[in-house]
Amino acid sequence: MRAVPHEFLGDLPATPPRLQRADGAACLRFARRGPSSALADLYQRAPCRVLFPHPPAHEPPQAVLVTTTGGLTGGDRLRIDVAVDAGAAATVTTQAAEKLYRSAGGEAEIDIGLSVQRGGWAEWLMQETILFDGARLRRRTQIDVAEGARLLAVESLVFGRSAMGESFARGSVFDSWRLKRDGKLRWADAQRFDATERKLRFAYEGAAGAATILYVGADAPARLDLVRETLRGTDIACGGGATVMDELLLVRVLADDATSLRATVATLVAALRAAAGFAASVPRVWQC
């Protein structure tokens, strides 16, 4: 076979290599089993894996989400669904902070669905999402909490790896929430920005990280003073605030370093858990 002369190859279009991308999923359902709660259904697809450590006494069953790839980048997709049946309770958290690496093209997409039936208690206690410089994230969270059910949810963003001298100067974020109470939309929130240092200063007052905490329940208005008092007692360089809308307590926290953000979120979560009748602590994996 004769070789093709080099001059005949020059006009051929270059075909970019197809990069392998993750497409993972985890679906969990918890149900009431006598006096306690237990896992009723589980589906998982790599790179999503779920671990089930033994919880402390009198605590709900725990599910720990793991991304076996060690992080996400542009083009990766994850789908997480958690359902808590009537009268059941569950805590869902992550093994470590989620890492969003620099994107070579496209967004990392994370879709989250949470549902809690009447009399249920659900906790969505995510450790931080760290945005590496150049990361692109699209995250959508949809929640449906029935009347008589309660939910405590936490999500945090850290802008760059400050310990490595890195800032989140390039990239993009789209982060949206839609909360339904008994099937009716009660709250919707979305933020979208392309990262530049100027835009981050405008949107987040120069903060290195930001967190959103939701508490949904009939007793939410009674927790507002507790949260505000807790915020005043923490060392937050950039600040935080809380408000109540019907049966939704919304808390926003800004901090000038990831360590302060994590400590403040943990303190708030512990206070809200104690008020709900559980241990005044965060899951043990937060302390590893």
N, C-alpha and C positions, 0 to 999 in steps of 0.2 A: 504494500500500500504506500503510495507516494505521500509525502508530507505536504501540507498546504503551505504555500509561501506566506511568509509573514505579512507581506503587503496586502494580501487578501483578507486578513483578519482585522485590519485596523478599523474598518467601518462597522464592525459588528457591535451592537449595543451591549454595554456591560450589564450583566444581570446581578443585582445585589443578592447576597446569600440570604436564605430564609433562616431567621433565628428561631430557635426553639423557645416556645412560650408556655407558661404554666396556665392551666385551666382547672382550678380546684374547687371543691365544694364540700361543705359539711352541713348536714341537716340533723337536728336533735329534737326529740320530744320527751318531756318529763311528765309523769303522771303520778297520781296519788296511789300509794300502796299501803293500805291500812293506816297506821298512825304517822307514816313518813312518806317521803317522795322517792322516786327511782327513775332511772332512764327507761323509757318505753320503746323508743325507736332511734336508730342511728344509721346514717349513711355518710360515708366519707370517700372523697376522691383526691388522690395526690395532686398537689403537694399539701393538702389539708389533712391533718391528723388530730385526733382528740384523745386526750389522756383523762383518766378519772381517778385522781388521788382520793384517799380516804379523808373526808372532812372531819374537823373537830366535832365533838359531841354536841348535839342540839343545833347543828348547822345544816343548811341545805346541801344536797349533793352538788359536787363541783365538776365542771367540765373545763379542761384547759386546752385551748386551741394552739396548735403548733403548725407553723409553715416550714416544711422540711427543706425547702430551698434556701432558707436563711434570710429571705427577703424577697421583694418584688421589684420589677422594673417595667418600662413601657411595653404594653402588649399583654402583660399577665392579667389574669382574671380570677377572682375569687367570689364565691357565692356562699353566704352563711345564713342559715335559717334556724331559729330557735323557737320552739313552742312549749309553753307551760300550760298544762291542762288545769281544769277547775280544781281549786284546793291544793294544788301542788306548789312546790318551791324549787328553785334551782339558781345556782351561781355559775356564770360563764365568764372566763377570764382568758388571758393569754400567758404563754410560758415566759415571754420576754417582750421587749419593745419590738414593734414591727418596723422593719427597715425598708425604705423606699429608695432604691438606688437610681443613679443618673439614667435617664432614658435615652436610648439611641433612636427613638421614634415611637410615638403613640403614648397612651396613658395606661397606667396601672388602674384597673377597675375593680372596685370592691362593692358588692351589693349585699346589704344586711337586711334581714327580715326578722322581727321579733313580735311574738304574739303571746298574750297572757290572758287566760280565761278567768271567769269570776272566782274570787277568793284566792287567786294565785299570787305568788311573789316571785319576781324574776330580777336577777342582777346581771347586768352587762357591764363588766368591770375591766375594760381594756387598758393594758399598759400603753405607753406612748407610741405614737407613730412618728418615726424620725425621718424627716425629709432631707435626703442628701442633696447637695447642690446639683441642679439639673433634673431633679425628680419631677414626674408629672403624675398627679393623682386625681382620680374621679371616684368619689365614695358617695354612695346613696344609702341612707338608713330609713327604713319604713317600719313603724311601730304601731301595733294595735293592742290597746289595753282595755279589757272589758270593765264595765262598772263593777265595783267591789274588788277589783284586782289592783296590784301595786307593782311598780317598776322603778328600779334605780339603775341609771345608765351613765357611763363615763366614756368620753373619747378625748384624747389629747393629741396635739400636734407640736412637734419640736422642729424649729427652723434651722437645720444645719447641725453639724457636729462641732460644737464649740471647743471640745477638748482637742480636736484636730486642727483648730484654727480655721474652720470652714463655716461659711454662712450660706443661707439659702438665697443666692443672688440670681439664679436662673431656674426656670421650671414653672409649674402651674399647679393650682389646686382648685378643685370643685368639690365642695362638701355640702351635702344637703340632708335635711331631716324632714320627715313627715310623720306626725303623731296623730293617730286616731284614738278616740275614746269611744268604745262600744260601736266601732264602725264609722263614726263621724269624725271628719277632719277637725282637729282642735288647734293644731299648731304646725306651721311650716316655716322652715328657715333654710337659707342657702347662702353660701359664700363662694365667690369665684375671683381669683386674681392670678395674674402672671407675676412671678416673683421678680422684684427688683428691690434693692435696699430702700429706695425712696417709698415704694408702695407699702412695704412692710412697716416702715416707720409711720406711715399715714394710717394704716389699718390696725396696727397692733402696738402703737406707741413705742416702737423699738424693742418690744418683748422678744425673748428668745423662744418662747413657747406659749401656747394657749390651750385651755381645756374647757369643755362643756360638760356640765353635770345636769342630768334630768332626774327629778323625782316625781312620779305620777301616783296619786292616791287621794282619797277623800280627805286625808289628814295633811295634805301638802301645805295649806295655808298656815297650819299650826307649827310647821317646821321652819318658816321664814326667819323668825327671830333667832332660832338656834344657828342657822347657817350664817347669818350676818354677824352674830357674836363670835362664831368660830373664825370667820374671815378676819375680824378685827384682832383676834388673838394670834394670827399667823404672821410670819415675816415675809410679806409679798412686796417685792420691790416695785412692781408695776401696778398691781391692784387687782381688784375683783369686785363683783357685785352679784346680787340675787334679786329675783322678783317672783311673784306668783300670778298666774293666770288661771282662774278657776281651780282645777285640781292638778295643775302643773306647777312645780317649783323649778325654776330655771336659774342655773348658776354659771357665771363666766369667770374664768381665772386667767390672768396674765402674769408672767414671771420673767425676770431677766436672765434666768438660767434654768436648765432642765431639772436640776436637783431641787430647787425651790418649788418648781411647778409640781413635781412628783410628791414632795412632802406635803404641800398644801392640799392636793387632791386626796391623798391618803387620809389626812386629818378630817376632811369634809365627809368622805365616804364612811369613815369610822363613826363619826357623829350621827349621820343619818341611819346607819345600820343599828346603832345602839337605840335610837329613838323608835326603830321598828321592831325591837325586841330581839335583835341578834347581837353577836359579839361586836364590840367596838374595835374592829380591826379590818384590814384588807386581807385578801387571800395570801397564803404563805409564799406562793410563787413570786409575789411582788417583792419579797425580801431576799430572794436568792441572788 
